[in-house]
Amino acid sequence: MNKIFMQAQTQFENSGDLLINYSLLYILRSYGEVIVNDKNVPDWYIKQLGVKESERLSNVTNKNFVIFILISLLKRGVNVYLFSGLGHFGGDSITKAFKNFICGFIYMSFRILGATIVKLGTSIGDISRILAVSESFRAIFITYYLIRDSISIEKAHNIGIKKAKF
């Protein structure tokens, strides 16, 4: 059985991100059970995506997204996939860098337990050195790192994310 987790956090006002997420959700449904992290996501956005009530994390469990993924990874016969990454990434934020390092360790745990992690639809802008280092670290544990434009591919490769693909 495939359990597919989808991170819905994005730039909500960006219609391009909405269309990518909508299409992704539509496609993923044919591959297994989809669970969308709806925490801190506006209801209007969830409705625009066409997320079914049974696909909303808040309706499936009262557990945290990360904890629920870890529990799913410990079940026999369950293949776990995590999809995230839509939006623009860049800037000069120590806080973002710290969160990337934490996320990297979480992703490492997921990968050790057998998860496939897909980051897709990302664009990379101007980025500070510390943010670049933290993103490169996190990318080590991402199975597929898929970028949405050629400039961002070049930037990803320049900061050490060689697996980035268009």
Backbone torsions as a table, in degrees:
resi	resn	phi	psi	omega
1	MET	NA	135.8	177.6
2	ASN	-99.7	127.8	174.1
3	LYS	-113.3	118.8	-173.2
4	ILE	-114.1	116.4	179.5
5	PHE	-98.9	137.2	-177.4
6	MET	-128.8	126.3	176.9
7	GLN	-87.0	119.3	-175.6
8	ALA	-94.8	-2.7	179.2
9	GLN	-64.8	128.4	179.9
10	THR	-163.9	-170.4	172.5
11	GLN	-82.7	96.7	-170.0
12	PHE	-60.7	-29.3	-178.3
13	GLU	-81.0	-2.9	-178.5
14	ASN	-90.4	109.9	-177.2
15	SER	-66.5	-27.5	176.7
16	GLY	-64.3	-43.1	177.3
17	ASP	-64.6	-38.2	177.8
18	LEU	-61.2	-45.3	-179.2
19	LEU	-65.2	-40.3	178.2
20	ILE	-63.9	-47.2	179.4
21	ASN	-62.6	-41.2	179.4
22	TYR	-60.4	-48.6	-179.8
23	SER	-64.5	-42.9	179.4
24	LEU	-60.3	-47.4	179.9
25	LEU	-59.1	-44.4	179.4
26	TYR	-58.8	-45.1	-178.5
27	ILE	-70.0	-43.4	-175.7
28	LEU	-63.7	-30.7	-179.1
29	ARG	-57.0	-30.1	-178.4
30	SER	-77.8	-5.5	-178.1
31	TYR	-108.5	-7.5	179.2
32	GLY	160.0	-169.6	179.4
33	GLU	-76.3	123.9	-178.3
34	VAL	-102.2	134.5	175.0
35	ILE	-127.1	121.7	-176.8
36	VAL	-102.4	126.8	175.5
37	ASN	-73.4	104.9	-177.1
38	ASP	-97.8	7.7	179.0
39	LYS	-66.4	131.3	-179.6
40	ASN	61.5	23.9	176.6
41	VAL	-112.1	126.4	-178.5
42	PRO	-59.4	142.7	179.2
43	ASP	-57.5	-37.9	-179.2
44	TRP	-62.3	-34.2	179.7
45	TYR	-70.6	-43.2	178.0
46	ILE	-59.2	-41.7	178.9
47	LYS	-66.1	-43.0	178.8
48	GLN	-62.0	-34.1	177.6
49	LEU	-70.8	-21.1	-177.5
50	GLY	79.8	27.4	178.9
51	VAL	-69.4	128.0	177.7
52	LYS	-74.6	152.6	179.0
53	GLU	-56.9	-36.2	-179.1
54	SER	-73.4	-8.9	-179.9
55	GLU	-100.1	-8.0	-179.2
56	ARG	-79.3	126.8	179.4
57	LEU	-52.7	-41.8	-177.6
58	SER	-62.8	-21.2	177.6
59	ASN	-96.3	-14.1	-177.6
60	VAL	-92.0	-37.3	-175.8
61	THR	-155.4	161.4	172.1
62	ASN	-100.3	6.1	179.7
63	LYS	-81.5	157.4	174.4
64	ASN	-62.7	148.8	-179.2
65	PHE	-53.0	-50.0	-178.1
66	VAL	-63.6	-45.1	-179.9
67	ILE	-62.8	-42.3	-179.5
68	PHE	-64.6	-38.1	176.2
69	ILE	-64.6	-45.1	179.2
70	LEU	-59.7	-43.2	178.0
71	ILE	-61.7	-42.6	179.4
72	SER	-63.3	-37.7	179.5
73	LEU	-66.8	-24.6	-178.7
74	LEU	-85.2	-7.3	179.4
75	LYS	-83.9	139.9	178.4
76	ARG	-73.2	141.8	175.3
77	GLY	77.8	10.6	-179.8
78	VAL	-112.4	123.2	173.5
79	ASN	-96.0	125.9	-175.5
80	VAL	-109.3	132.9	177.3
81	TYR	-126.6	140.6	176.2
82	LEU	-124.8	125.4	178.0
83	PHE	-114.6	129.1	177.9
84	SER	-158.0	178.9	168.8
85	GLY	114.6	-7.7	-177.1
86	LEU	-60.2	143.0	175.4
87	GLY	118.2	-175.7	-178.1
88	HIS	-98.3	137.4	-178.7
89	PHE	-124.1	131.5	178.1
90	GLY	169.2	-172.5	177.6
91	GLY	109.8	-163.4	-176.6
92	ASP	-142.5	76.1	-175.2
93	SER	-126.9	119.6	175.5
94	ILE	-64.2	-38.2	179.6
95	THR	-61.7	-46.3	177.4
96	LYS	-61.0	-41.6	179.6
97	ALA	-62.6	-44.5	178.7
98	PHE	-60.4	-44.6	178.5
99	LYS	-62.8	-36.6	176.9
100	ASN	-62.5	-43.4	179.0
101	PHE	-62.9	-44.6	177.4
102	ILE	-60.1	-46.9	179.0
103	CYS	-59.8	-39.3	177.9
104	GLY	-58.3	-43.1	178.6
105	PHE	-67.9	-36.3	176.2
106	ILE	-65.1	-46.0	178.0
107	TYR	-60.9	-37.2	177.6
108	MET	-59.9	-43.5	177.8
109	SER	-61.5	-45.0	179.1
110	PHE	-59.5	-45.8	-178.0
111	ARG	-64.9	-41.4	177.9
112	ILE	-58.0	-36.3	-179.4
113	LEU	-86.3	0.4	171.4
114	GLY	106.1	7.6	-179.1
115	ALA	-73.4	151.5	169.5
116	THR	-104.7	125.3	-177.3
117	ILE	-114.6	126.3	-177.7
118	VAL	-122.4	121.7	172.9
119	LYS	-107.9	123.3	-176.3
120	LEU	-143.1	156.3	176.5
121	GLY	75.8	24.7	-177.8
122	THR	-95.6	144.1	167.0
123	SER	-118.9	147.7	-178.3
124	ILE	-117.2	127.9	178.8
125	GLY	-102.8	-156.0	174.9
126	ASP	-63.9	135.4	-170.8
127	ILE	-139.9	136.9	179.5
128	SER	-73.3	164.4	-179.3
129	ARG	-61.4	-45.9	-177.8
130	ILE	-66.5	-37.1	177.8
131	LEU	-69.1	-37.8	177.1
132	ALA	-63.0	-44.3	179.5
133	VAL	-63.0	-44.3	-178.6
134	SER	-66.5	-38.3	178.7
135	GLU	-68.8	-38.0	176.5
136	SER	-63.0	-39.4	177.2
137	PHE	-63.0	-49.5	-179.6
138	ARG	-60.5	-38.9	-177.0
139	ALA	-63.7	-24.9	177.9
140	ILE	-53.5	-36.2	-172.8
141	PHE	-98.4	1.3	177.4
142	ILE	-89.7	128.5	-176.9
143	THR	-69.6	-48.9	-179.8
144	TYR	-128.1	123.9	-178.1
145	TYR	-115.9	100.2	-170.7
146	LEU	-112.2	119.7	-174.3
147	ILE	-101.1	153.2	-175.4
148	ARG	-102.2	3.8	176.1
149	ASP	-154.1	156.3	-174.2
150	SER	-67.9	-33.1	178.1
151	ILE	-64.6	-41.7	179.6
152	SER	-67.7	-33.4	176.1
153	ILE	-60.3	-47.5	179.8
154	GLU	-60.1	-44.4	179.1
155	LYS	-63.4	-41.9	178.5
156	ALA	-61.4	-45.8	178.6
157	HIS	-63.0	-39.0	-180.0
158	ASN	-65.6	-28.7	178.6
159	ILE	-94.0	6.7	172.8
160	GLY	102.4	8.7	178.9
161	ILE	-96.6	81.4	-174.9
162	LYS	-71.0	-24.0	-178.5
163	LYS	-78.3	-6.5	-180.0
164	ALA	-60.6	133.0	-180.0
165	LYS	-132.7	157.9	179.3
166	PHE	-80.0	NA	NA
